[in-house]
């Protein structure tokens, strides 16, 4: 017996006996995911959950309650499901999870055609004026990241008006709230463009810890099937036509040319193309999302079935992820300003210079810290490292050989302005999978990557970006465990 308040059904149309016997499915008022319209519960997530109730044959009713009431029931009662719930590190061990249902991005929006280019948080901090809604999550994100250029407004509509009127350069808002706010002001999503994603959260259905694991697994299987058969995407498009729905896997990368970068509004780069080819061969939709390294990395640490690329396989990270690869290699090198007369023959000598510029959380910085370096000047933007080197703030900067040409050019200099003085280490980089991704999935990706190498597709993709690269070591693979056809 399947009972649920579905879109188009009156709120009070359910028997009390059904409520007592079945799963309690709760949610809060949060448009466009869940809300009451004309006395009926509707919304993107409500439609999806209603379909899951039908497909799994669950005796359930969906009820709209205040968030705190629903969360308390989830903590204390055995057969409760609460959606749409953001998974956090604190909440993850408290519940069982089915999803994701939706993506909540906190974005920086610019007026369409503004020409504002942002590739990292440092770029965003340099923009003159950013509108936020006082005490909203986006306002808190900017405050946490130390933005001094944020201007608070009393409502989302006020921020939209300030952006459209040119009073601010950027607007911080969620992707879920922006369409409705624009519509209220007589605009549409065609009037703005997403300049940068500050953070990403995923909405799930959270089941109480004592709910049947078999039931939870049935719901997850049914949701995955909706994603495979296209019904999930159709529901998503009705409510958020401009958004990419979350897939079974979340494919995450950063701006790191020529490995991964944005070209013509589409993620590109040689590892991006390799990931795209593997995903296509496994019938995984191309939902690659480019964001900051910090955001992508944190998602892979927290959520299941996140594919993070590319990542150096360092000792600090080894047990944090599962690994597929290698998909590339590089050399981490110390660079000096041309003509500075600096000679480095060992790491010990490098420790004695006054300052070395590093990029925050990059594997190169992690390696030097592991080697006991205390003379590091860390910045979130690698272009800052170049400028610090050229203006004398530091004596050395550390970069990889394959990425430095683009970084130096973007910083306003040329490779003739720098010179390599010491090779710190040579490494391979990989595709990293979150720890709770099933092992057979990771093995399937590795097998497909090995096939790409055997048949020549890997080398063809790689040489489109780095035609002169030496690939002998990268192309070595073990004995085939399965057919490539």
SVG drawing of the C-alpha trace seen along z (x, -y; Angstrom):
<svg xmlns="http://www.w3.org/2000/svg" viewBox="-9 -52 83 63">
<polyline fill="none" stroke="black" stroke-width="0.4" points="0.0,0.0 1.5,-3.4 0.3,-6.5 1.9,-9.9 1.0,-13.6 2.0,-14.2 1.8,-17.3 -1.8,-17.9 -3.1,-16.1 -4.8,-17.9 -2.8,-18.0 -5.5,-16.5 -6.5,-13.6 -4.8,-10.8 -6.1,-8.3 -4.7,-8.4 -4.1,-4.7 -1.6,-5.1 0.4,-7.6 0.7,-5.2 1.7,-2.2 4.2,-3.6 7.3,-5.5 7.1,-9.1 8.4,-11.3 8.9,-14.8 10.1,-18.0 10.0,-21.8 8.8,-24.8 11.8,-25.5 10.8,-26.5 11.5,-25.4 12.3,-22.0 9.2,-21.7 6.4,-24.1 2.6,-24.4 0.9,-26.0 -2.9,-26.3 -3.2,-24.0 -1.0,-21.3 2.5,-20.1 4.7,-20.5 8.2,-21.2 11.2,-19.5 12.2,-17.3 8.6,-16.5 8.0,-15.2 11.1,-13.0 10.3,-11.6 6.7,-11.0 7.9,-8.9 10.3,-7.0 7.4,-6.2 5.6,-4.7 8.5,-2.8 9.5,-1.2 6.0,-0.4 6.6,-2.1 3.7,-2.9 4.3,-6.5 2.9,-10.0 4.8,-13.2 4.2,-15.9 5.3,-19.5 6.7,-20.5 9.0,-23.1 12.6,-22.1 13.5,-21.7 10.5,-19.5 11.4,-17.2 15.1,-17.1 14.2,-16.1 11.9,-13.3 14.7,-12.1 17.1,-11.9 14.6,-10.2 12.2,-8.0 13.0,-4.8 11.1,-5.2 11.5,-8.8 12.9,-10.2 13.6,-13.9 14.2,-15.8 15.7,-18.0 18.6,-17.6 22.1,-18.9 24.8,-16.3 27.5,-17.8 30.4,-16.1 28.6,-16.5 25.3,-14.9 26.8,-12.2 27.3,-9.5 23.9,-10.3 21.7,-9.1 21.4,-6.9 21.4,-8.7 19.7,-8.5 20.6,-10.9 21.6,-13.4 18.3,-15.0 19.5,-18.5 22.6,-20.7 22.9,-23.9 25.6,-26.1 26.5,-29.4 27.5,-31.4 28.8,-34.8 26.5,-36.2 27.5,-39.0 25.4,-40.8 25.4,-39.1 28.2,-40.4 30.0,-42.1 33.3,-40.5 34.2,-39.8 36.5,-36.8 37.0,-34.9 38.9,-31.7 39.5,-31.7 38.7,-33.4 41.6,-35.8 40.1,-37.1 36.7,-37.6 38.2,-39.5 39.6,-42.1 36.1,-42.9 34.9,-46.3 31.4,-45.5 29.6,-42.2 26.0,-42.2 24.8,-39.7 21.6,-39.3 22.3,-40.0 22.6,-36.8 22.0,-34.5 24.2,-31.5 26.0,-33.3 26.7,-36.2 28.2,-33.8 30.4,-32.1 31.9,-35.5 32.5,-36.5 34.2,-33.1 36.5,-33.6 37.5,-37.1 35.8,-39.2 36.0,-42.9 34.1,-43.9 30.7,-42.5 27.7,-44.9 24.7,-43.5 21.1,-44.1 17.9,-43.4 16.5,-41.0 17.4,-38.9 15.3,-41.1 17.3,-44.1 20.5,-42.5 19.1,-41.6 18.1,-45.2 21.5,-46.4 23.2,-44.1 20.9,-44.8 21.2,-48.6 25.0,-48.4 25.3,-49.4 27.3,-46.3 29.6,-44.1 28.6,-40.7 25.8,-39.1 26.3,-36.2 23.3,-33.9 22.2,-30.3 21.3,-28.7 18.0,-27.7 16.9,-31.1 18.2,-33.2 15.6,-32.3 12.6,-33.3 14.3,-36.5 15.0,-37.5 11.4,-36.7 10.0,-38.9 12.1,-41.8 10.9,-41.4 14.1,-39.6 15.3,-36.1 18.4,-34.0 19.2,-35.2 20.1,-38.6 23.0,-37.1 25.8,-34.7 27.5,-32.6 31.0,-34.0 32.2,-31.7 31.0,-28.9 32.0,-29.6 30.7,-26.4 28.6,-23.4 26.2,-21.4 24.1,-18.4 20.6,-17.7 19.6,-14.2 16.8,-12.2 18.1,-11.5 16.7,-8.3 16.8,-7.7 19.6,-5.5 17.1,-2.7 15.3,-2.7 15.6,0.6 18.9,0.6 17.1,2.7 14.5,0.1 17.1,-2.7 19.0,-0.6 15.7,-0.1 15.2,-3.9 18.7,-4.6 18.4,-1.9 15.1,-3.5 16.6,-7.0 19.6,-5.7 17.2,-4.1 15.3,-7.4 18.6,-9.0 19.4,-6.3 16.0,-6.3 15.8,-10.1 12.7,-10.7 14.8,-12.4 16.3,-14.8 12.9,-15.6 11.6,-16.6 14.7,-18.6 14.3,-20.5 10.7,-21.5 11.8,-23.3 15.4,-24.4 15.8,-24.4 19.2,-26.2 20.8,-23.8 22.7,-20.5 21.0,-17.9 23.2,-15.8 24.0,-12.4 24.8,-9.1 28.4,-10.3 29.5,-13.9 32.5,-14.7 34.4,-17.6 37.5,-19.5 39.3,-22.8 40.9,-25.5 44.4,-24.0 45.4,-24.3 46.3,-22.4 45.1,-19.6 41.7,-20.9 40.2,-24.3 37.2,-26.1 37.1,-26.7 34.0,-28.2 31.9,-27.7 32.7,-24.0 35.2,-22.1 38.2,-21.1 41.8,-19.9 43.6,-16.6 42.5,-14.9 39.0,-16.3 38.7,-14.7 40.1,-11.4 37.5,-11.4 34.8,-12.3 35.8,-9.4 35.8,-6.9 32.4,-8.2 30.9,-7.9 32.0,-4.3 30.3,-3.5 27.1,-5.4 27.7,-8.0 26.3,-11.5 28.7,-14.3 28.0,-16.4 31.5,-17.7 31.6,-20.7 34.5,-23.1 34.9,-24.9 37.6,-25.9 40.0,-23.1 39.0,-23.7 35.3,-23.2 35.9,-20.1 38.3,-18.5 35.9,-19.0 33.1,-17.5 35.2,-14.4 36.1,-14.1 32.4,-14.2 30.1,-12.7 29.9,-9.3 30.6,-8.7 32.5,-11.9 35.1,-11.8 37.8,-14.4 40.4,-15.1 43.2,-15.5 44.9,-14.9 48.5,-14.1 48.7,-10.9 50.6,-12.1 51.1,-10.4 48.7,-12.8 46.0,-11.9 46.6,-8.2 44.0,-6.9 41.5,-9.7 40.6,-8.5 40.5,-5.6 42.7,-6.0 42.5,-5.5 45.5,-6.3 48.0,-7.6 46.6,-10.0 49.5,-12.5 52.9,-13.3 54.8,-16.5 57.9,-17.8 57.6,-20.2 60.4,-22.8 61.7,-25.8 61.8,-28.9 63.8,-32.1 63.5,-35.5 65.8,-35.5 69.1,-37.0 68.7,-36.8 71.8,-34.8 70.2,-32.2 71.7,-28.6 70.1,-25.8 71.7,-22.3 69.6,-20.8 66.4,-21.1 68.7,-22.1 69.8,-25.2 66.2,-26.0 65.3,-26.0 67.8,-28.8 66.3,-31.4 64.1,-34.1 60.8,-33.2 59.3,-30.7 55.9,-31.4 53.5,-28.4 49.8,-27.9 47.5,-27.1 46.7,-23.4 48.4,-22.4 50.5,-19.2 53.7,-21.2 53.0,-23.2 52.1,-20.1 55.4,-18.4 57.5,-21.3 55.7,-21.5 56.2,-17.7 59.9,-18.3 60.0,-20.8 60.0,-24.1 59.1,-27.1 59.9,-29.8 56.7,-29.5 54.5,-32.4 51.1,-30.8 48.5,-32.4 45.3,-30.9 46.1,-32.1 49.2,-30.8 49.5,-34.0 50.2,-35.8 53.2,-33.5 54.6,-34.8 54.1,-38.4 55.7,-37.9 58.7,-36.4 59.0,-39.2 58.6,-42.1 61.1,-40.6 58.7,-39.6 60.1,-36.0 63.3,-34.5 61.7,-31.3 58.3,-30.0 57.4,-26.4 55.3,-25.3 54.9,-22.2 56.5,-22.2 53.3,-21.5 51.2,-24.3 53.6,-27.1 53.5,-28.6 49.8,-29.4 50.1,-30.7 53.0,-33.0 51.2,-34.3 48.0,-35.0 50.2,-36.9 51.4,-39.2 54.9,-37.8 56.6,-35.3 58.7,-32.2 61.8,-34.3 61.3,-36.2 61.9,-33.1 64.4,-30.3 64.2,-26.8 66.8,-26.3 66.0,-23.0 63.7,-20.0 62.0,-19.1 60.2,-15.9 58.6,-14.2 55.1,-12.8 52.2,-11.1 48.6,-12.4 45.4,-10.5 41.6,-10.5 40.6,-10.4 37.3,-8.7 35.6,-9.4 36.3,-6.6 32.7,-5.3 32.5,-4.8 32.0,-1.0 35.3,0.7 33.9,2.4 33.2,-1.1 36.7,-2.2 38.1,1.0 35.8,0.5 37.2,-3.0 40.8,-1.7 40.0,1.1 38.5,-1.4 41.5,-3.8 43.9,-0.8 41.9,-0.1 42.3,-3.7 46.0,-3.4 46.2,0.0 44.2,-1.2 45.9,-4.6 43.0,-6.8 44.8,-8.0 47.9,-9.1 45.8,-10.8 43.9,-12.9 47.1,-13.8 49.0,-14.9 46.2,-17.3 47.3,-19.4 51.0,-18.4 52.3,-17.2 55.9,-16.8 55.3,-15.0 57.1,-11.8 54.5,-9.2 56.3,-5.9 55.9,-5.5 52.2,-6.6 51.3,-4.1 52.5,-1.1 49.6,1.1 49.2,4.5 47.6,7.6 44.1,6.9 41.5,8.1 38.6,7.7 37.9,7.1 38.0,3.5 35.1,4.1"/>
</svg>
